[in-house]
Amino acid sequence: VFPFHKYSGFCGRSLVQILIDDLKQHAFLGSLQSVANMLYINVLYSSNVVIDKQACHKQIKVTSEGRGLCLSSEDRCIPNDPLRFDQLYCALGSVAIKSGQHYWEVDVHCCSSWAVGMAYGSLQRRGRDKGAKLGRNRCSWSLEFQDGHLTAWHNDRHVALPVTAARAAPNRVGVFVKYQKGRLFSAVQTAVFDRAHHQFTEPLYPAFRFFSPKDKGHHHMEICNLSL
């Protein structure tokens, strides 16, 4: 409840202007609190995420000591592997999350369309149906940016995020997991956009997806180094 009683009998600047200024201050303090919370999480729970080259689609090149992903129009000369995504441009982290609290961020400013989230190791790797798509099954959760729209997905259900949040393409995405408590948070530029509550039954892996390279956009994601 906004404290209008604070302004009764005030002379000088208009009451409207004072209310506007005070609301701006509240918004500014709220933004500072969001930044402080994210810095706190960075320090305590940042995880060293490295891409599993064995699971990547053959058109995804892993760079920067396993922290960068680049979608190429050419296939890599690599043997087939049952753990590799054979149709969708997906990748997973190499280390499973089985307990505790973990936070990581990915820079997506050089990617025109993407999905970032978490998945069980049992996620389907073959084909193009819903069983292999991030967020379209019970085995994965994702925050997705495509065609100017930002959406959160799980089990083939999605939540469309506010237009004001999706108007500008995000530069960085953060994922925070509380494994035992069954909580998964997705954040963009310090604003938490999605909160998922679920009793996790398997180890979780960081998950990434590029969409079709035919859109002639940029296709590069980089896992951020959060060490201070």
mmCIF file of the C-alpha atoms, coordinates in Angstrom:
data_MODEL
# 
_entry.id   MODEL 
# 
loop_
_atom_site.group_PDB 
_atom_site.id 
_atom_site.type_symbol 
_atom_site.label_atom_id 
_atom_site.label_alt_id 
_atom_site.label_comp_id 
_atom_site.label_asym_id 
_atom_site.label_entity_id 
_atom_site.label_seq_id 
_atom_site.pdbx_PDB_ins_code 
_atom_site.Cartn_x 
_atom_site.Cartn_y 
_atom_site.Cartn_z 
_atom_site.occupancy 
_atom_site.B_iso_or_equiv 
_atom_site.pdbx_formal_charge 
_atom_site.auth_seq_id 
_atom_site.auth_comp_id 
_atom_site.auth_asym_id 
_atom_site.auth_atom_id 
_atom_site.pdbx_PDB_model_num 
ATOM 1   C CA . VAL A 1 1   ? 0.000  0.000   0.000   1.00 0.00 ? 1   VAL A CA 1 
ATOM 2   C CA . PHE A 1 2   ? 1.481  3.333   -1.012  1.00 0.00 ? 2   PHE A CA 1 
ATOM 3   C CA . PRO A 1 3   ? 1.796  5.750   1.983   1.00 0.00 ? 3   PRO A CA 1 
ATOM 4   C CA . PHE A 1 4   ? -0.266 8.692   0.698   1.00 0.00 ? 4   PHE A CA 1 
ATOM 5   C CA . HIS A 1 5   ? -0.604 10.059  4.248   1.00 0.00 ? 5   HIS A CA 1 
ATOM 6   C CA . LYS A 1 6   ? 3.049  11.135  4.088   1.00 0.00 ? 6   LYS A CA 1 
ATOM 7   C CA . TYR A 1 7   ? 2.149  13.906  1.657   1.00 0.00 ? 7   TYR A CA 1 
ATOM 8   C CA . SER A 1 8   ? -0.860 15.524  3.368   1.00 0.00 ? 8   SER A CA 1 
ATOM 9   C CA . GLY A 1 9   ? -0.504 19.300  3.726   1.00 0.00 ? 9   GLY A CA 1 
ATOM 10  C CA . PHE A 1 10  ? 2.699  19.441  1.661   1.00 0.00 ? 10  PHE A CA 1 
ATOM 11  C CA . CYS A 1 11  ? 3.477  22.740  -0.086  1.00 0.00 ? 11  CYS A CA 1 
ATOM 12  C CA . GLY A 1 12  ? 5.944  23.413  -2.900  1.00 0.00 ? 12  GLY A CA 1 
ATOM 13  C CA . ARG A 1 13  ? 6.287  20.885  -5.713  1.00 0.00 ? 13  ARG A CA 1 
ATOM 14  C CA . SER A 1 14  ? 3.054  19.348  -6.917  1.00 0.00 ? 14  SER A CA 1 
ATOM 15  C CA . LEU A 1 15  ? 1.820  16.244  -5.139  1.00 0.00 ? 15  LEU A CA 1 
ATOM 16  C CA . VAL A 1 16  ? 1.839  14.377  -8.454  1.00 0.00 ? 16  VAL A CA 1 
ATOM 17  C CA . GLN A 1 17  ? 5.518  15.154  -9.023  1.00 0.00 ? 17  GLN A CA 1 
ATOM 18  C CA . ILE A 1 18  ? 6.417  14.042  -5.492  1.00 0.00 ? 18  ILE A CA 1 
ATOM 19  C CA . LEU A 1 19  ? 4.522  10.789  -5.939  1.00 0.00 ? 19  LEU A CA 1 
ATOM 20  C CA . ILE A 1 20  ? 6.290  10.160  -9.241  1.00 0.00 ? 20  ILE A CA 1 
ATOM 21  C CA . ASP A 1 21  ? 9.702  10.848  -7.700  1.00 0.00 ? 21  ASP A CA 1 
ATOM 22  C CA . ASP A 1 22  ? 8.967  8.574   -4.749  1.00 0.00 ? 22  ASP A CA 1 
ATOM 23  C CA . LEU A 1 23  ? 7.781  5.777   -7.000  1.00 0.00 ? 23  LEU A CA 1 
ATOM 24  C CA . LYS A 1 24  ? 10.971 6.129   -9.049  1.00 0.00 ? 24  LYS A CA 1 
ATOM 25  C CA . GLN A 1 25  ? 12.985 5.824   -5.839  1.00 0.00 ? 25  GLN A CA 1 
ATOM 26  C CA . HIS A 1 26  ? 11.104 2.664   -4.869  1.00 0.00 ? 26  HIS A CA 1 
ATOM 27  C CA . ALA A 1 27  ? 11.746 1.203   -8.338  1.00 0.00 ? 27  ALA A CA 1 
ATOM 28  C CA . PHE A 1 28  ? 15.425 2.160   -8.155  1.00 0.00 ? 28  PHE A CA 1 
ATOM 29  C CA . LEU A 1 29  ? 15.825 0.565   -4.730  1.00 0.00 ? 29  LEU A CA 1 
ATOM 30  C CA . GLY A 1 30  ? 14.056 -2.525  -6.019  1.00 0.00 ? 30  GLY A CA 1 
ATOM 31  C CA . SER A 1 31  ? 16.511 -2.710  -8.916  1.00 0.00 ? 31  SER A CA 1 
ATOM 32  C CA . LEU A 1 32  ? 19.443 -2.354  -6.530  1.00 0.00 ? 32  LEU A CA 1 
ATOM 33  C CA . GLN A 1 33  ? 18.034 -5.169  -4.400  1.00 0.00 ? 33  GLN A CA 1 
ATOM 34  C CA . SER A 1 34  ? 17.730 -7.379  -7.482  1.00 0.00 ? 34  SER A CA 1 
ATOM 35  C CA . VAL A 1 35  ? 21.350 -6.693  -8.413  1.00 0.00 ? 35  VAL A CA 1 
ATOM 36  C CA . ALA A 1 36  ? 22.490 -7.360  -4.835  1.00 0.00 ? 36  ALA A CA 1 
ATOM 37  C CA . ASN A 1 37  ? 20.609 -10.655 -4.759  1.00 0.00 ? 37  ASN A CA 1 
ATOM 38  C CA . MET A 1 38  ? 22.180 -11.786 -8.027  1.00 0.00 ? 38  MET A CA 1 
ATOM 39  C CA . LEU A 1 39  ? 25.677 -10.848 -6.823  1.00 0.00 ? 39  LEU A CA 1 
ATOM 40  C CA . TYR A 1 40  ? 25.053 -12.811 -3.615  1.00 0.00 ? 40  TYR A CA 1 
ATOM 41  C CA . ILE A 1 41  ? 24.027 -15.870 -5.628  1.00 0.00 ? 41  ILE A CA 1 
ATOM 42  C CA . ASN A 1 42  ? 27.048 -15.427 -7.945  1.00 0.00 ? 42  ASN A CA 1 
ATOM 43  C CA . VAL A 1 43  ? 29.483 -15.516 -5.034  1.00 0.00 ? 43  VAL A CA 1 
ATOM 44  C CA . LEU A 1 44  ? 27.964 -18.438 -3.126  1.00 0.00 ? 44  LEU A CA 1 
ATOM 45  C CA . TYR A 1 45  ? 26.552 -20.764 -5.766  1.00 0.00 ? 45  TYR A CA 1 
ATOM 46  C CA . SER A 1 46  ? 28.277 -20.135 -9.115  1.00 0.00 ? 46  SER A CA 1 
ATOM 47  C CA . SER A 1 47  ? 29.026 -23.404 -10.901 1.00 0.00 ? 47  SER A CA 1 
ATOM 48  C CA . ASN A 1 48  ? 31.664 -24.179 -13.488 1.00 0.00 ? 48  ASN A CA 1 
ATOM 49  C CA . VAL A 1 49  ? 29.607 -25.385 -16.450 1.00 0.00 ? 49  VAL A CA 1 
ATOM 50  C CA . VAL A 1 50  ? 31.426 -27.118 -19.311 1.00 0.00 ? 50  VAL A CA 1 
ATOM 51  C CA . ILE A 1 51  ? 29.770 -28.474 -22.447 1.00 0.00 ? 51  ILE A CA 1 
ATOM 52  C CA . ASP A 1 52  ? 29.654 -32.223 -23.062 1.00 0.00 ? 52  ASP A CA 1 
ATOM 53  C CA . LYS A 1 53  ? 31.125 -32.568 -26.552 1.00 0.00 ? 53  LYS A CA 1 
ATOM 54  C CA . GLN A 1 54  ? 29.869 -36.135 -26.797 1.00 0.00 ? 54  GLN A CA 1 
ATOM 55  C CA . ALA A 1 55  ? 26.222 -35.027 -26.563 1.00 0.00 ? 55  ALA A CA 1 
ATOM 56  C CA . CYS A 1 56  ? 26.333 -32.021 -28.936 1.00 0.00 ? 56  CYS A CA 1 
ATOM 57  C CA . HIS A 1 57  ? 24.693 -32.120 -32.326 1.00 0.00 ? 57  HIS A CA 1 
ATOM 58  C CA . LYS A 1 58  ? 27.388 -32.564 -34.975 1.00 0.00 ? 58  LYS A CA 1 
ATOM 59  C CA . GLN A 1 59  ? 26.875 -29.011 -36.304 1.00 0.00 ? 59  GLN A CA 1 
ATOM 60  C CA . ILE A 1 60  ? 27.622 -27.467 -32.908 1.00 0.00 ? 60  ILE A CA 1 
ATOM 61  C CA . LYS A 1 61  ? 31.253 -26.561 -32.402 1.00 0.00 ? 61  LYS A CA 1 
ATOM 62  C CA . VAL A 1 62  ? 32.430 -26.298 -28.803 1.00 0.00 ? 62  VAL A CA 1 
ATOM 63  C CA . THR A 1 63  ? 34.994 -23.554 -28.210 1.00 0.00 ? 63  THR A CA 1 
ATOM 64  C CA . SER A 1 64  ? 36.727 -21.641 -25.421 1.00 0.00 ? 64  SER A CA 1 
ATOM 65  C CA . GLU A 1 65  ? 37.729 -24.617 -23.296 1.00 0.00 ? 65  GLU A CA 1 
ATOM 66  C CA . GLY A 1 66  ? 34.279 -26.121 -23.417 1.00 0.00 ? 66  GLY A CA 1 
ATOM 67  C CA . ARG A 1 67  ? 32.388 -22.943 -22.512 1.00 0.00 ? 67  ARG A CA 1 
ATOM 68  C CA . GLY A 1 68  ? 31.362 -21.630 -25.930 1.00 0.00 ? 68  GLY A CA 1 
ATOM 69  C CA . LEU A 1 69  ? 28.935 -23.067 -28.470 1.00 0.00 ? 69  LEU A CA 1 
ATOM 70  C CA . CYS A 1 70  ? 28.775 -22.072 -32.125 1.00 0.00 ? 70  CYS A CA 1 
ATOM 71  C CA . LEU A 1 71  ? 26.257 -23.436 -34.622 1.00 0.00 ? 71  LEU A CA 1 
ATOM 72  C CA . SER A 1 72  ? 27.832 -24.129 -37.998 1.00 0.00 ? 72  SER A CA 1 
ATOM 73  C CA . SER A 1 73  ? 26.254 -24.920 -41.349 1.00 0.00 ? 73  SER A CA 1 
ATOM 74  C CA . GLU A 1 74  ? 28.734 -27.785 -41.741 1.00 0.00 ? 74  GLU A CA 1 
ATOM 75  C CA . ASP A 1 75  ? 28.826 -31.146 -39.985 1.00 0.00 ? 75  ASP A CA 1 
ATOM 76  C CA . ARG A 1 76  ? 31.811 -32.086 -37.866 1.00 0.00 ? 76  ARG A CA 1 
ATOM 77  C CA . CYS A 1 77  ? 33.585 -35.272 -38.893 1.00 0.00 ? 77  CYS A CA 1 
ATOM 78  C CA . ILE A 1 78  ? 32.778 -37.276 -35.784 1.00 0.00 ? 78  ILE A CA 1 
ATOM 79  C CA . PRO A 1 79  ? 31.467 -40.794 -35.190 1.00 0.00 ? 79  PRO A CA 1 
ATOM 80  C CA . ASN A 1 80  ? 27.834 -41.431 -34.356 1.00 0.00 ? 80  ASN A CA 1 
ATOM 81  C CA . ASP A 1 81  ? 27.093 -41.762 -30.657 1.00 0.00 ? 81  ASP A CA 1 
ATOM 82  C CA . PRO A 1 82  ? 23.829 -42.840 -28.977 1.00 0.00 ? 82  PRO A CA 1 
ATOM 83  C CA . LEU A 1 83  ? 24.178 -39.918 -26.538 1.00 0.00 ? 83  LEU A CA 1 
ATOM 84  C CA . ARG A 1 84  ? 24.410 -37.332 -29.323 1.00 0.00 ? 84  ARG A CA 1 
ATOM 85  C CA . PHE A 1 85  ? 21.445 -35.236 -30.477 1.00 0.00 ? 85  PHE A CA 1 
ATOM 86  C CA . ASP A 1 86  ? 21.050 -36.310 -34.084 1.00 0.00 ? 86  ASP A CA 1 
ATOM 87  C CA . GLN A 1 87  ? 18.310 -33.949 -35.343 1.00 0.00 ? 87  GLN A CA 1 
ATOM 88  C CA . LEU A 1 88  ? 17.928 -30.978 -33.002 1.00 0.00 ? 88  LEU A CA 1 
ATOM 89  C CA . TYR A 1 89  ? 20.691 -28.417 -32.421 1.00 0.00 ? 89  TYR A CA 1 
ATOM 90  C CA . CYS A 1 90  ? 21.011 -29.171 -28.705 1.00 0.00 ? 90  CYS A CA 1 
ATOM 91  C CA . ALA A 1 91  ? 23.815 -29.536 -26.183 1.00 0.00 ? 91  ALA A CA 1 
ATOM 92  C CA . LEU A 1 92  ? 24.126 -30.471 -22.505 1.00 0.00 ? 92  LEU A CA 1 
ATOM 93  C CA . GLY A 1 93  ? 26.574 -29.703 -19.732 1.00 0.00 ? 93  GLY A CA 1 
ATOM 94  C CA . SER A 1 94  ? 29.089 -32.391 -18.829 1.00 0.00 ? 94  SER A CA 1 
ATOM 95  C CA . VAL A 1 95  ? 28.554 -32.468 -15.045 1.00 0.00 ? 95  VAL A CA 1 
ATOM 96  C CA . ALA A 1 96  ? 25.312 -33.603 -13.431 1.00 0.00 ? 96  ALA A CA 1 
ATOM 97  C CA . ILE A 1 97  ? 23.619 -31.682 -10.629 1.00 0.00 ? 97  ILE A CA 1 
ATOM 98  C CA . LYS A 1 98  ? 22.510 -34.180 -7.980  1.00 0.00 ? 98  LYS A CA 1 
ATOM 99  C CA . SER A 1 99  ? 22.226 -32.006 -4.882  1.00 0.00 ? 99  SER A CA 1 
ATOM 100 C CA . GLY A 1 100 ? 22.759 -28.518 -3.479  1.00 0.00 ? 100 GLY A CA 1 
ATOM 101 C CA . GLN A 1 101 ? 22.303 -25.086 -5.024  1.00 0.00 ? 101 GLN A CA 1 
ATOM 102 C CA . HIS A 1 102 ? 23.872 -24.066 -8.317  1.00 0.00 ? 102 HIS A CA 1 
ATOM 103 C CA . TYR A 1 103 ? 23.918 -20.905 -10.430 1.00 0.00 ? 103 TYR A CA 1 
ATOM 104 C CA . TRP A 1 104 ? 25.274 -20.248 -13.909 1.00 0.00 ? 104 TRP A CA 1 
ATOM 105 C CA . GLU A 1 105 ? 24.852 -17.690 -16.691 1.00 0.00 ? 105 GLU A CA 1 
ATOM 106 C CA . VAL A 1 106 ? 25.113 -17.778 -20.452 1.00 0.00 ? 106 VAL A CA 1 
ATOM 107 C CA . ASP A 1 107 ? 25.787 -14.844 -22.770 1.00 0.00 ? 107 ASP A CA 1 
ATOM 108 C CA . VAL A 1 108 ? 23.254 -14.962 -25.616 1.00 0.00 ? 108 VAL A CA 1 
ATOM 109 C CA . HIS A 1 109 ? 23.758 -11.537 -27.186 1.00 0.00 ? 109 HIS A CA 1 
ATOM 110 C CA . CYS A 1 110 ? 25.346 -13.147 -30.272 1.00 0.00 ? 110 CYS A CA 1 
ATOM 111 C CA . CYS A 1 111 ? 22.449 -15.538 -30.756 1.00 0.00 ? 111 CYS A CA 1 
ATOM 112 C CA . SER A 1 112 ? 19.249 -14.483 -32.514 1.00 0.00 ? 112 SER A CA 1 
ATOM 113 C CA . SER A 1 113 ? 17.126 -17.354 -31.171 1.00 0.00 ? 113 SER A CA 1 
ATOM 114 C CA . TRP A 1 114 ? 17.863 -19.799 -28.360 1.00 0.00 ? 114 TRP A CA 1 
ATOM 115 C CA . ALA A 1 115 ? 16.646 -21.954 -25.486 1.00 0.00 ? 115 ALA A CA 1 
ATOM 116 C CA . VAL A 1 116 ? 18.521 -22.273 -22.171 1.00 0.00 ? 116 VAL A CA 1 
ATOM 117 C CA . GLY A 1 117 ? 17.540 -24.406 -19.202 1.00 0.00 ? 117 GLY A CA 1 
ATOM 118 C CA . MET A 1 118 ? 17.972 -27.764 -17.490 1.00 0.00 ? 118 MET A CA 1 
ATOM 119 C CA . ALA A 1 119 ? 17.281 -31.366 -18.486 1.00 0.00 ? 119 ALA A CA 1 
ATOM 120 C CA . TYR A 1 120 ? 17.471 -34.878 -17.109 1.00 0.00 ? 120 TYR A CA 1 
ATOM 121 C CA . GLY A 1 121 ? 20.098 -37.132 -18.631 1.00 0.00 ? 121 GLY A CA 1 
ATOM 122 C CA . SER A 1 122 ? 17.255 -39.339 -19.851 1.00 0.00 ? 122 SER A CA 1 
ATOM 123 C CA . LEU A 1 123 ? 16.129 -36.631 -22.295 1.00 0.00 ? 123 LEU A CA 1 
ATOM 124 C CA . GLN A 1 124 ? 15.570 -38.167 -25.718 1.00 0.00 ? 124 GLN A CA 1 
ATOM 125 C CA . ARG A 1 125 ? 18.476 -37.563 -28.098 1.00 0.00 ? 125 ARG A CA 1 
ATOM 126 C CA . ARG A 1 126 ? 17.077 -39.031 -31.326 1.00 0.00 ? 126 ARG A CA 1 
ATOM 127 C CA . GLY A 1 127 ? 14.545 -37.490 -33.676 1.00 0.00 ? 127 GLY A CA 1 
ATOM 128 C CA . ARG A 1 128 ? 12.687 -34.189 -33.729 1.00 0.00 ? 128 ARG A CA 1 
ATOM 129 C CA . ASP A 1 129 ? 9.565  -34.971 -31.734 1.00 0.00 ? 129 ASP A CA 1 
ATOM 130 C CA . LYS A 1 130 ? 8.600  -33.426 -28.392 1.00 0.00 ? 130 LYS A CA 1 
ATOM 131 C CA . GLY A 1 131 ? 10.578 -35.992 -26.434 1.00 0.00 ? 131 GLY A CA 1 
ATOM 132 C CA . ALA A 1 132 ? 13.832 -34.392 -27.641 1.00 0.00 ? 132 ALA A CA 1 
ATOM 133 C CA . LYS A 1 133 ? 12.836 -30.713 -27.527 1.00 0.00 ? 133 LYS A CA 1 
ATOM 134 C CA . LEU A 1 134 ? 13.778 -28.652 -24.474 1.00 0.00 ? 134 LEU A CA 1 
ATOM 135 C CA . GLY A 1 135 ? 10.716 -27.756 -22.446 1.00 0.00 ? 135 GLY A CA 1 
ATOM 136 C CA . ARG A 1 136 ? 8.336  -29.901 -24.516 1.00 0.00 ? 136 ARG A CA 1 
ATOM 137 C CA . ASN A 1 137 ? 8.465  -32.917 -22.179 1.00 0.00 ? 137 ASN A CA 1 
ATOM 138 C CA . ARG A 1 138 ? 8.651  -33.933 -18.505 1.00 0.00 ? 138 ARG A CA 1 
ATOM 139 C CA . CYS A 1 139 ? 12.439 -34.258 -18.697 1.00 0.00 ? 139 CYS A CA 1 
ATOM 140 C CA . SER A 1 140 ? 13.356 -30.615 -19.350 1.00 0.00 ? 140 SER A CA 1 
ATOM 141 C CA . TRP A 1 141 ? 12.728 -26.966 -18.462 1.00 0.00 ? 141 TRP A CA 1 
ATOM 142 C CA . SER A 1 142 ? 13.709 -24.021 -20.654 1.00 0.00 ? 142 SER A CA 1 
ATOM 143 C CA . LEU A 1 143 ? 13.600 -20.280 -21.142 1.00 0.00 ? 143 LEU A CA 1 
ATOM 144 C CA . GLU A 1 144 ? 13.231 -19.610 -24.860 1.00 0.00 ? 144 GLU A CA 1 
ATOM 145 C CA . PHE A 1 145 ? 13.699 -16.556 -27.078 1.00 0.00 ? 145 PHE A CA 1 
ATOM 146 C CA . GLN A 1 146 ? 12.443 -16.825 -30.640 1.00 0.00 ? 146 GLN A CA 1 
ATOM 147 C CA . ASP A 1 147 ? 10.868 -14.371 -33.104 1.00 0.00 ? 147 ASP A CA 1 
ATOM 148 C CA . GLY A 1 148 ? 11.029 -11.616 -30.490 1.00 0.00 ? 148 GLY A CA 1 
ATOM 149 C CA . HIS A 1 149 ? 9.067  -13.607 -27.895 1.00 0.00 ? 149 HIS A CA 1 
ATOM 150 C CA . LEU A 1 150 ? 10.353 -14.758 -24.511 1.00 0.00 ? 150 LEU A CA 1 
ATOM 151 C CA . THR A 1 151 ? 8.641  -17.852 -23.083 1.00 0.00 ? 151 THR A CA 1 
ATOM 152 C CA . ALA A 1 152 ? 9.165  -20.395 -20.297 1.00 0.00 ? 152 ALA A CA 1 
ATOM 153 C CA . TRP A 1 153 ? 8.487  -24.058 -21.107 1.00 0.00 ? 153 TRP A CA 1 
ATOM 154 C CA . HIS A 1 154 ? 7.998  -27.372 -19.286 1.00 0.00 ? 154 HIS A CA 1 
ATOM 155 C CA . ASN A 1 155 ? 6.099  -30.517 -20.283 1.00 0.00 ? 155 ASN A CA 1 
ATOM 156 C CA . ASP A 1 156 ? 4.916  -28.841 -23.508 1.00 0.00 ? 156 ASP A CA 1 
ATOM 157 C CA . ARG A 1 157 ? 3.238  -26.024 -21.611 1.00 0.00 ? 157 ARG A CA 1 
ATOM 158 C CA . HIS A 1 158 ? 4.499  -22.487 -21.753 1.00 0.00 ? 158 HIS A CA 1 
ATOM 159 C CA . VAL A 1 159 ? 4.108  -19.127 -20.094 1.00 0.00 ? 159 VAL A CA 1 
ATOM 160 C CA . ALA A 1 160 ? 4.447  -16.084 -22.341 1.00 0.00 ? 160 ALA A CA 1 
ATOM 161 C CA . LEU A 1 161 ? 6.433  -13.434 -20.518 1.00 0.00 ? 161 LEU A CA 1 
ATOM 162 C CA . PRO A 1 162 ? 5.320  -9.773  -20.592 1.00 0.00 ? 162 PRO A CA 1 
ATOM 163 C CA . VAL A 1 163 ? 5.829  -7.907  -23.854 1.00 0.00 ? 163 VAL A CA 1 
ATOM 164 C CA . THR A 1 164 ? 7.843  -5.262  -21.999 1.00 0.00 ? 164 THR A CA 1 
ATOM 165 C CA . ALA A 1 165 ? 10.272 -7.966  -20.892 1.00 0.00 ? 165 ALA A CA 1 
ATOM 166 C CA . ALA A 1 166 ? 10.653 -9.482  -24.344 1.00 0.00 ? 166 ALA A CA 1 
ATOM 167 C CA . ARG A 1 167 ? 10.746 -6.272  -26.380 1.00 0.00 ? 167 ARG A CA 1 
ATOM 168 C CA . ALA A 1 168 ? 14.550 -6.155  -26.398 1.00 0.00 ? 168 ALA A CA 1 
ATOM 169 C CA . ALA A 1 169 ? 16.573 -9.289  -27.023 1.00 0.00 ? 169 ALA A CA 1 
ATOM 170 C CA . PRO A 1 170 ? 18.177 -10.418 -23.734 1.00 0.00 ? 170 PRO A CA 1 
ATOM 171 C CA . ASN A 1 171 ? 21.959 -10.302 -23.504 1.00 0.00 ? 171 ASN A CA 1 
ATOM 172 C CA . ARG A 1 172 ? 22.437 -12.741 -20.638 1.00 0.00 ? 172 ARG A CA 1 
ATOM 173 C CA . VAL A 1 173 ? 20.421 -15.510 -19.013 1.00 0.00 ? 173 VAL A CA 1 
ATOM 174 C CA . GLY A 1 174 ? 20.914 -16.906 -15.515 1.00 0.00 ? 174 GLY A CA 1 
ATOM 175 C CA . VAL A 1 175 ? 19.716 -20.257 -14.146 1.00 0.00 ? 175 VAL A CA 1 
ATOM 176 C CA . PHE A 1 176 ? 19.558 -21.017 -10.408 1.00 0.00 ? 176 PHE A CA 1 
ATOM 177 C CA . VAL A 1 177 ? 18.740 -24.527 -9.156  1.00 0.00 ? 177 VAL A CA 1 
ATOM 178 C CA . LYS A 1 178 ? 17.853 -25.611 -5.620  1.00 0.00 ? 178 LYS A CA 1 
ATOM 179 C CA . TYR A 1 179 ? 17.894 -29.354 -6.161  1.00 0.00 ? 179 TYR A CA 1 
ATOM 180 C CA . GLN A 1 180 ? 16.573 -30.733 -2.858  1.00 0.00 ? 180 GLN A CA 1 
ATOM 181 C CA . LYS A 1 181 ? 13.859 -28.089 -2.651  1.00 0.00 ? 181 LYS A CA 1 
ATOM 182 C CA . GLY A 1 182 ? 12.811 -28.761 -6.232  1.00 0.00 ? 182 GLY A CA 1 
ATOM 183 C CA . ARG A 1 183 ? 13.128 -25.171 -7.391  1.00 0.00 ? 183 ARG A CA 1 
ATOM 184 C CA . LEU A 1 184 ? 14.399 -23.751 -10.658 1.00 0.00 ? 184 LEU A CA 1 
ATOM 185 C CA . PHE A 1 185 ? 14.709 -20.013 -11.337 1.00 0.00 ? 185 PHE A CA 1 
ATOM 186 C CA . SER A 1 186 ? 15.404 -18.339 -14.688 1.00 0.00 ? 186 SER A CA 1 
ATOM 187 C CA . ALA A 1 187 ? 16.544 -14.718 -14.822 1.00 0.00 ? 187 ALA A CA 1 
ATOM 188 C CA . VAL A 1 188 ? 17.288 -12.179 -17.544 1.00 0.00 ? 188 VAL A CA 1 
ATOM 189 C CA . GLN A 1 189 ? 19.315 -9.060  -16.687 1.00 0.00 ? 189 GLN A CA 1 
ATOM 190 C CA . THR A 1 190 ? 18.659 -9.446  -12.917 1.00 0.00 ? 190 THR A CA 1 
ATOM 191 C CA . ALA A 1 191 ? 14.862 -9.791  -13.316 1.00 0.00 ? 191 ALA A CA 1 
ATOM 192 C CA . VAL A 1 192 ? 13.517 -13.210 -12.342 1.00 0.00 ? 192 VAL A CA 1 
ATOM 193 C CA . PHE A 1 193 ? 11.026 -14.170 -15.056 1.00 0.00 ? 193 PHE A CA 1 
ATOM 194 C CA . ASP A 1 194 ? 10.219 -17.788 -14.275 1.00 0.00 ? 194 ASP A CA 1 
ATOM 195 C CA . ARG A 1 195 ? 10.033 -19.952 -11.166 1.00 0.00 ? 195 ARG A CA 1 
ATOM 196 C CA . ALA A 1 196 ? 9.457  -23.684 -11.484 1.00 0.00 ? 196 ALA A CA 1 
ATOM 197 C CA . HIS A 1 197 ? 8.641  -25.985 -8.562  1.00 0.00 ? 197 HIS A CA 1 
ATOM 198 C CA . HIS A 1 198 ? 9.189  -29.677 -9.169  1.00 0.00 ? 198 HIS A CA 1 
ATOM 199 C CA . GLN A 1 199 ? 10.359 -32.718 -7.250  1.00 0.00 ? 199 GLN A CA 1 
ATOM 200 C CA . PHE A 1 200 ? 13.458 -33.658 -9.228  1.00 0.00 ? 200 PHE A CA 1 
ATOM 201 C CA . THR A 1 201 ? 13.870 -37.417 -9.635  1.00 0.00 ? 201 THR A CA 1 
ATOM 202 C CA . GLU A 1 202 ? 17.065 -37.569 -11.709 1.00 0.00 ? 202 GLU A CA 1 
ATOM 203 C CA . PRO A 1 203 ? 20.349 -35.673 -11.983 1.00 0.00 ? 203 PRO A CA 1 
ATOM 204 C CA . LEU A 1 204 ? 20.016 -32.405 -13.936 1.00 0.00 ? 204 LEU A CA 1 
ATOM 205 C CA . TYR A 1 205 ? 22.242 -31.054 -16.695 1.00 0.00 ? 205 TYR A CA 1 
ATOM 206 C CA . PRO A 1 206 ? 22.513 -27.508 -18.093 1.00 0.00 ? 206 PRO A CA 1 
ATOM 207 C CA . ALA A 1 207 ? 20.806 -27.557 -21.489 1.00 0.00 ? 207 ALA A CA 1 
ATOM 208 C CA . PHE A 1 208 ? 21.068 -25.412 -24.625 1.00 0.00 ? 208 PHE A CA 1 
ATOM 209 C CA . ARG A 1 209 ? 19.322 -25.277 -27.966 1.00 0.00 ? 209 ARG A CA 1 
ATOM 210 C CA . PHE A 1 210 ? 19.868 -23.339 -31.179 1.00 0.00 ? 210 PHE A CA 1 
ATOM 211 C CA . PHE A 1 211 ? 17.023 -22.987 -33.635 1.00 0.00 ? 211 PHE A CA 1 
ATOM 212 C CA . SER A 1 212 ? 17.233 -23.322 -37.427 1.00 0.00 ? 212 SER A CA 1 
ATOM 213 C CA . PRO A 1 213 ? 20.389 -21.788 -38.969 1.00 0.00 ? 213 PRO A CA 1 
ATOM 214 C CA . LYS A 1 214 ? 18.315 -20.761 -42.008 1.00 0.00 ? 214 LYS A CA 1 
ATOM 215 C CA . ASP A 1 215 ? 17.365 -17.445 -40.379 1.00 0.00 ? 215 ASP A CA 1 
ATOM 216 C CA . LYS A 1 216 ? 20.829 -16.013 -41.217 1.00 0.00 ? 216 LYS A CA 1 
ATOM 217 C CA . GLY A 1 217 ? 21.195 -14.690 -37.678 1.00 0.00 ? 217 GLY A CA 1 
ATOM 218 C CA . HIS A 1 218 ? 24.067 -15.068 -35.244 1.00 0.00 ? 218 HIS A CA 1 
ATOM 219 C CA . HIS A 1 219 ? 24.470 -18.441 -33.571 1.00 0.00 ? 219 HIS A CA 1 
ATOM 220 C CA . HIS A 1 220 ? 26.887 -18.297 -30.657 1.00 0.00 ? 220 HIS A CA 1 
ATOM 221 C CA . MET A 1 221 ? 26.415 -18.771 -26.904 1.00 0.00 ? 221 MET A CA 1 
ATOM 222 C CA . GLU A 1 222 ? 29.073 -18.440 -24.230 1.00 0.00 ? 222 GLU A CA 1 
ATOM 223 C CA . ILE A 1 223 ? 28.922 -19.679 -20.645 1.00 0.00 ? 223 ILE A CA 1 
ATOM 224 C CA . CYS A 1 224 ? 29.982 -16.769 -18.453 1.00 0.00 ? 224 CYS A CA 1 
ATOM 225 C CA . ASN A 1 225 ? 32.940 -16.758 -16.096 1.00 0.00 ? 225 ASN A CA 1 
ATOM 226 C CA . LEU A 1 226 ? 31.441 -15.573 -12.796 1.00 0.00 ? 226 LEU A CA 1 
ATOM 227 C CA . SER A 1 227 ? 34.618 -15.653 -10.713 1.00 0.00 ? 227 SER A CA 1 
ATOM 228 C CA . LEU A 1 228 ? 35.291 -12.317 -8.999  1.00 0.00 ? 228 LEU A CA 1 
# 
